[in-house]
Amino acid sequence: MILSSRQNPKIKFLKKLLDKKYRRENNKFLVFGYHLVEEAKNAGIIEEIFEIPGNQEYKNSSLIEEHLIDYISPTKTTQPIFALCNSSKIKNVSKNKVILLNNVQDPGNIGTIFRLAKAFEFDTVIIENTDPYNDKIIRSSQGSMFSINIIETKTSFDTIKELKKENFRIYGTLLDKNSTKLNDTNFNNQNIVIVFGNEGSGIDKNIIDLLDHKVYIPISFESLNVSTSAAIILNKVRNG
């Protein structure tokens, strides 16, 4: 059977998954395009694949008319394939090296940092007050987020206090009189948390006193994009 009507209950359900609250309630989200579908398949989180007739790449995929993909897709550029995924199936791994995003808002930055986490072998990213299954974040992450542990928090302050109780060392990126140059900073390779702050205001003032180490990147101009800073710092952590 080919899905062909907007009134089909399955189509109504898929369309509702564009809403953040509905995604969260159902532990479901959508990914669009061959690359992201393949990444999700490799991560074992796919529940159903949808393809247009005559374009099937996967056995047992459900067929759907192209105009309905246009209807469901959050972007204007339609892909001939998408998948329904279960966020509760994403593998959780032990927390050894953690990135905490303190009110980082830009989906492009968040997705890029997910990619960096995987590239530099950080197993966990804690994200504050942001839905990680936003389509822009998923696309920016290029599927890397499917193989790392993503933890959502409402407050970085409480999360950091809990991590300190578990003997994590907390490193924060900011410039003040007590900050150490990145090249002069020694990172433990286990049980560390790197905190990156909001694009405009940096790390929240109420958590600065919780930091064990304050780190800055010496540069000849005002500031770096948060994902650029993350790439530099995570590379330093890996190389010691």
VOGU-3710 file (C-alpha; in Angstrom, 3 decimals, decimal comma):
1> milssrqnpk> 0,000/0,000/0,000  1,205/3,482/-0,868  0,562/6,262/1,631  -1,258/8,923/-0,369  -3,521/10,993/1,893  -2,914/13,644/4,528  -5,849/12,150/6,413  -4,045/8,858/6,970  -3,431/8,458/10,749  0,229/7,614/10,166
11> ikflkklldk> 0,736/10,796/8,120  -0,946/12,843/10,845  1,375/11,269/13,430  4,499/11,935/11,343  3,460/15,543/10,755  2,978/16,113/14,490  6,602/15,078/15,086  7,655/18,479/13,769  6,504/19,747/17,174  9,128/19,588/19,926
21> kyrrennkfl> 6,681/18,690/22,688  5,169/15,869/20,628  8,623/14,462/19,833  9,509/14,455/23,500  6,243/12,820/24,585  6,629/10,010/22,061  10,431/9,565/22,060  10,288/9,769/18,269  11,898/11,988/15,637  12,409/12,081/11,869
31> vfgyhlveea> 15,542/12,126/9,730  15,561/13,039/6,052  17,937/12,031/3,258  20,031/8,980/2,412  23,048/9,870/4,554  21,114/10,486/7,771  18,906/7,446/7,215  21,985/5,262/6,797  23,608/6,736/9,931  20,420/6,131/11,914
41> knagiieeif> 20,195/2,586/10,535  23,777/1,883/11,613  22,932/3,185/15,091  19,949/0,820/15,318  17,380/3,522/16,060  15,107/3,309/13,003  11,533/2,086/13,392  10,360/2,635/9,814  11,805/3,895/6,525  9,668/5,753/3,977
51> eipgnqeykn> 10,531/6,043/0,270  8,759/7,217/-2,870  7,656/4,514/-5,348  10,280/3,492/-7,888  13,124/4,821/-5,756  13,478/2,093/-3,157  16,922/1,511/-1,664  15,821/-0,482/1,390  13,867/-3,711/1,686  10,586/-3,493/3,602
61> sslieehlid> 10,464/0,302/3,427  7,014/1,900/3,361  5,982/3,667/0,159  4,761/7,246/0,284  3,775/9,716/-2,394  6,246/12,546/-2,891  3,755/15,323/-2,122  3,382/13,894/1,390  7,122/14,065/1,982  6,853/17,736/0,971
71> yisptkttqp> 4,044/18,070/3,505  5,938/16,391/6,350  9,425/17,774/5,686  10,541/20,847/7,691  12,626/22,091/4,734  11,752/23,205/1,219  14,258/20,828/-0,383  12,520/17,468/-0,451  14,462/14,231/-0,072  13,005/11,014/-1,565
81> ifalcnsski> 13,562/9,147/1,704  13,090/9,667/5,423  12,913/7,543/8,553  11,028/7,415/11,822  13,506/6,999/14,679  13,228/6,180/18,371  15,299/8,486/20,562  15,041/6,119/23,546  17,051/3,520/21,593  20,095/5,767/21,251
91> knvsknkvil> 22,947/4,027/22,985  24,092/5,469/26,289  27,754/5,031/27,098  29,735/5,680/30,254  30,457/9,299/31,096  34,226/9,809/30,994  34,733/12,864/28,825  31,813/15,250/28,798  30,900/18,435/26,945  28,321/20,683/28,601
101> lnnvqdpgni> 26,596/23,306/26,445  25,469/26,085/28,773  22,601/27,753/26,887  24,269/27,409/23,495  21,407/28,272/21,151  22,446/28,111/17,506  21,460/24,762/15,927  24,455/24,881/13,596  26,850/25,276/16,513  25,176/22,499/18,484
111> gtifrlakaf> 25,211/20,076/15,574  28,852/20,866/14,824  29,796/20,264/18,464  28,063/16,867/18,310  30,297/16,055/15,329  33,366/17,259/17,236  32,406/15,165/20,265  32,410/12,039/18,150  35,599/13,004/16,305  37,535/13,705/19,518
121> efdtviient> 36,067/10,756/21,463  33,954/12,659/23,967  31,244/10,178/24,824  28,648/12,530/26,324  27,171/15,937/25,501  24,894/17,643/28,021  22,598/20,180/26,397  20,640/22,842/28,299  17,139/24,046/27,395  17,346/22,922/23,767
131> dpyndkiirs> 15,688/20,073/21,903  18,537/18,010/20,392  16,181/16,406/17,860  15,490/19,679/16,079  15,873/19,042/12,335  18,539/21,741/11,935  20,653/20,189/14,691  20,271/16,699/13,231  21,337/17,884/9,769  24,252/19,881/11,145
141> sqgsmfsini> 25,452/16,885/13,164  25,456/14,729/10,002  24,226/11,816/12,104  27,128/11,848/14,561  24,676/12,494/17,403  23,193/9,021/16,956  26,296/7,394/18,447  26,992/9,665/21,433  25,224/9,999/24,766  23,034/13,125/24,793
151> ietktsfdti> 21,675/14,279/28,138  19,158/17,102/28,420  19,174/19,387/31,452  17,096/22,352/32,547  19,914/23,866/34,575  23,663/23,618/34,089  24,189/24,745/37,683  22,552/21,671/39,235  24,095/19,333/36,662  27,609/20,592/37,343
161> kelkkenfri> 27,126/20,214/41,095  26,107/16,586/40,564  29,097/15,946/38,294  31,448/17,394/40,906  30,026/14,934/43,432  31,042/12,191/40,975  34,621/13,549/41,013  34,552/15,172/37,590  36,929/18,075/37,013  35,091/21,017/35,455
171> ygtlldknst> 36,834/23,170/32,837  35,197/26,330/31,552  36,054/28,556/28,623  36,213/32,187/29,662  38,612/35,090/29,938  39,246/36,569/33,361  42,263/37,298/35,554  42,328/33,715/36,873  42,108/32,005/33,472  44,972/29,915/32,105
181> klndtnfnnq> 46,122/29,889/28,497  44,976/26,788/26,696  48,528/25,677/25,882  49,438/25,904/29,577  46,460/23,818/30,692  46,810/20,149/31,557  43,714/18,055/31,000  43,046/14,720/32,610  41,830/12,357/29,918  39,178/10,844/32,205
191> nivivfgneg> 36,334/12,316/34,233  36,482/15,783/32,741  33,749/18,209/31,738  34,350/21,037/29,269  31,754/23,827/29,580  31,017/26,046/26,587  28,830/29,100/27,125  26,168/30,977/25,218  27,222/32,575/21,922  26,562/36,112/23,159
201> sgidkniidl> 26,913/36,081/26,944  29,298/33,194/27,593  29,118/30,961/30,656  26,398/31,853/33,174  27,753/33,847/36,102  26,185/31,519/38,658  28,287/28,553/37,497  31,649/30,291/37,121  32,445/29,650/40,796  31,838/25,919/40,233
211> ldhkvyipis> 34,627/25,681/37,663  37,817/23,921/38,721  39,769/25,387/35,804  39,185/28,471/33,653  40,712/28,300/30,196  41,104/30,809/27,382  42,424/30,704/23,831  44,855/33,581/23,202  43,853/35,245/19,924  44,496/38,601/18,272
221> feslnvstsa> 40,830/39,559/17,901  37,775/39,681/20,130  36,296/36,190/20,088  35,790/32,895/18,272  32,604/31,126/17,299  31,743/28,597/20,028  32,096/25,593/17,712  35,496/26,869/16,531  36,598/27,240/20,152  35,340/23,729/20,838
231> aiilnkvrng> 37,401/22,293/17,977  40,579/23,935/19,279  40,031/22,915/22,901  38,947/19,338/22,203  41,991/18,856/20,012  44,176/20,060/22,903  42,453/17,623/25,276  43,138/14,741/22,909  46,777/15,672/22,393  47,464/16,389/26,059
//
